[in-house]
């Protein structure tokens, strides 16, 4: 990513970390309460890009809570962006928020739904929290302090061999034929007689996909078309768990590029990058 953040002390962002954990827990409780209730569903960019009143309510709660504690900080939120607010990542401390990552899962009662909250300083993520309250899984990362699930340290699998790997990817919300052809082509690159992983999984949440690579459940995850709020927290959780996060072409990860590849090892990440057909996307 960008130039590493300069902090005078390793605990400089402790207050922000604890605030993020607490508000993610509160947001998770709101999602849990609404999970089995009837939902009012609207669409955004297309018929399968869904949003509910819970997405909007939770984002407002997170932003208002954090803004009260940190009034000089900036904010990027998925629903705020959908409503027309400009997405701008500067060196100022910036909270990057996806209130309900996995909205389609939430709508259907599929329990892979997460609150994703990250803090970026000098364009480097220093705090990351991903909370799946439905399954009671809280993934956290703080720059230089490791990654955890429910307070217990987690680590990537360390797998280097594609043929021994479980991959994670997504189909996305676009139904454009060119995009879908590329998605299936890329999956086929790793699921054929000559070059095959153990399998591919799709959880429907970028933040949870990355978190499960971080804890060793999956060995790599790649996707085109995600946004900064989908991957900012997961980026730090993976890195602090000992994993690798790159651009899909194998270069440095750019949080605003809408492309991500994370893996349990540099070798596996490079193998996957070499097998992917790339897609250029409009930046966040």
FENWO-V243142 format. One record per residue. N is the residue number from 1. RES is the residue in one small letter. PSI is psi in radians with two decimals (NA if undefined). Layout:
# FENWO-V243142
<<N | RES | PSI> <N | RES | PSI>>
This chain:
# FENWO-V243142
<<1 | x | -2.46> <2 | x | -3.07> <3 | x | 2.31> <4 | x | 2.48> <5 | x | 2.44> <6 | x | 1.97> <7 | x | 2.42> <8 | x | -0.60> <9 | x | 2.64> <10 | x | -0.33> <11 | x | 0.27> <12 | x | -0.51> <13 | x | 0.33> <14 | x | -0.76> <15 | x | -0.70> <16 | x | -0.71> <17 | x | -0.86> <18 | x | -0.62> <19 | x | -0.69> <20 | x | -0.75> <21 | x | -0.78> <22 | x | -0.77> <23 | x | -0.53> <24 | x | -0.64> <25 | x | -0.75> <26 | x | -0.75> <27 | x | -0.69> <28 | x | -0.66> <29 | x | -0.69> <30 | x | -0.74> <31 | x | -0.72> <32 | x | -0.74> <33 | x | -0.65> <34 | x | -0.20> <35 | x | -0.73> <36 | x | 0.10> <37 | x | 2.87> <38 | x | 2.43> <39 | x | 2.53> <40 | x | 2.03> <41 | x | 2.35> <42 | x | 2.95> <43 | x | 2.75> <44 | x | -1.70> <45 | x | -0.43> <46 | x | 3.13> <47 | x | -0.34> <48 | x | 0.15> <49 | x | 1.65> <50 | x | 2.71> <51 | x | 2.55> <52 | x | 2.98> <53 | x | -0.45> <54 | x | -0.72> <55 | x | -0.86> <56 | x | -0.74> <57 | x | -0.77> <58 | x | -0.73> <59 | x | -0.75> <60 | x | -0.72> <61 | x | -0.78> <62 | x | -0.85> <63 | x | -0.77> <64 | x | -0.67> <65 | x | -0.82> <66 | x | -0.63> <67 | x | -0.61> <68 | x | -0.65> <69 | x | -0.60> <70 | x | 1.28> <71 | x | -0.31> <72 | x | -0.08> <73 | x | 2.76> <74 | x | 2.93> <75 | x | 2.43> <76 | x | 2.11> <77 | x | 2.53> <78 | x | -0.83> <79 | x | -0.53> <80 | x | -0.74> <81 | x | -0.71> <82 | x | -0.51> <83 | x | -0.03> <84 | x | -0.03> <85 | x | 2.49> <86 | x | 2.36> <87 | x | 2.00> <88 | x | 2.01> <89 | x | 2.02> <90 | x | -3.06> <91 | x | -0.29> <92 | x | 2.51> <93 | x | 2.15> <94 | x | 2.16> <95 | x | 2.27> <96 | x | 2.06> <97 | x | 2.26> <98 | x | 1.89> <99 | x | -0.62> <100 | x | 1.57> <101 | x | 2.00> <102 | x | 0.75> <103 | x | -0.69> <104 | x | -0.70> <105 | x | -0.77> <106 | x | -0.77> <107 | x | -0.68> <108 | x | -0.06> <109 | x | 0.42> <110 | x | 2.14> <111 | x | 0.49> <112 | x | 1.46> <113 | x | 2.34> <114 | x | 2.61> <115 | x | 2.29> <116 | x | 2.11> <117 | x | 2.19> <118 | x | 2.67> <119 | x | 2.14> <120 | x | 2.34> <121 | x | 2.23> <122 | x | 0.60> <123 | x | 0.35> <124 | x | 2.28> <125 | x | 2.21> <126 | x | -0.28> <127 | x | 2.36> <128 | x | 2.27> <129 | x | 2.24> <130 | x | 2.03> <131 | x | 2.00> <132 | x | 1.63> <133 | x | -0.40> <134 | x | -0.71> <135 | x | 0.11> <136 | x | 0.92> <137 | x | 1.97> <138 | x | 1.94> <139 | x | 2.32> <140 | x | 2.63> <141 | x | 2.49> <142 | x | 2.33> <143 | x | 2.11> <144 | x | 0.07> <145 | x | 0.13> <146 | x | 3.06> <147 | x | 2.61> <148 | x | 2.67> <149 | x | 2.09> <150 | x | 0.66> <151 | x | -0.07> <152 | x | 2.39> <153 | x | 2.48> <154 | x | 2.73> <155 | x | 2.60> <156 | x | 2.87> <157 | x | -0.49> <158 | x | 0.06> <159 | x | 2.36> <160 | x | -0.29> <161 | x | 2.05> <162 | x | -0.69> <163 | x | -0.24> <164 | x | 0.24> <165 | x | 2.61> <166 | x | 2.05> <167 | x | 2.76> <168 | x | 2.35> <169 | x | 3.10> <170 | x | 2.82> <171 | x | -0.35> <172 | x | 3.13> <173 | x | -0.20> <174 | x | 2.41> <175 | x | 0.32> <176 | x | 2.30> <177 | x | -0.75> <178 | x | -0.75> <179 | x | -0.79> <180 | x | -0.67> <181 | x | -0.70> <182 | x | -0.72> <183 | x | -0.85> <184 | x | -0.62> <185 | x | -0.77> <186 | x | -0.69> <187 | x | -0.71> <188 | x | -0.44> <189 | x | -0.39> <190 | x | 0.16> <191 | x | 1.20> <192 | x | 2.98> <193 | x | -0.53> <194 | x | -0.42> <195 | x | 1.61> <196 | x | 2.33> <197 | x | 3.02> <198 | x | -0.57> <199 | x | 3.09> <200 | x | 2.36> <201 | x | 2.68> <202 | x | 2.00> <203 | x | -0.24> <204 | x | 0.25> <205 | x | 2.00> <206 | x | -0.72> <207 | x | -0.71> <208 | x | -0.63> <209 | x | -0.85> <210 | x | -0.69> <211 | x | -0.59> <212 | x | -0.40> <213 | x | -0.72> <214 | x | -0.62> <215 | x | 0.09> <216 | x | 0.02> <217 | x | -0.65> <218 | x | 2.79> <219 | x | -0.38> <220 | x | 2.71> <221 | x | 2.38> <222 | x | 2.60> <223 | x | 2.54> <224 | x | 2.41> <225 | x | -0.05> <226 | x | 2.99> <227 | x | 2.94> <228 | x | -0.62> <229 | x | -0.34> <230 | x | -0.56> <231 | x | -0.18> <232 | x | -0.87> <233 | x | -0.76> <234 | x | -0.61> <235 | x | -0.87> <236 | x | -0.68> <237 | x | -0.77> <238 | x | -0.84> <239 | x | -0.78> <240 | x | -0.32> <241 | x | 0.09> <242 | x | 0.17> <243 | x | -3.13> <244 | x | 2.36> <245 | x | 2.14> <246 | x | 2.99> <247 | x | 2.73> <248 | x | -0.38> <249 | x | -0.05> <250 | x | -0.06> <251 | x | -3.04> <252 | x | 2.50> <253 | x | 2.31> <254 | x | 1.89> <255 | x | -0.40> <256 | x | 0.06> <257 | x | -0.24> <258 | x | 0.51> <259 | x | 2.43> <260 | x | 2.50> <261 | x | 2.07> <262 | x | 2.62> <263 | x | 2.91> <264 | x | -0.21> <265 | x | 2.73> <266 | x | -0.72> <267 | x | -0.81> <268 | x | -0.71> <269 | x | -0.75> <270 | x | -0.69> <271 | x | -0.76> <272 | x | -0.76> <273 | x | -0.69> <274 | x | -0.44> <275 | x | -0.11> <276 | x | 2.42> <277 | x | 2.22> <278 | x | 2.72> <279 | x | 2.26> <280 | x | 2.36> <281 | x | 2.72> <282 | x | 2.29> <283 | x | 2.70> <284 | x | NA>>
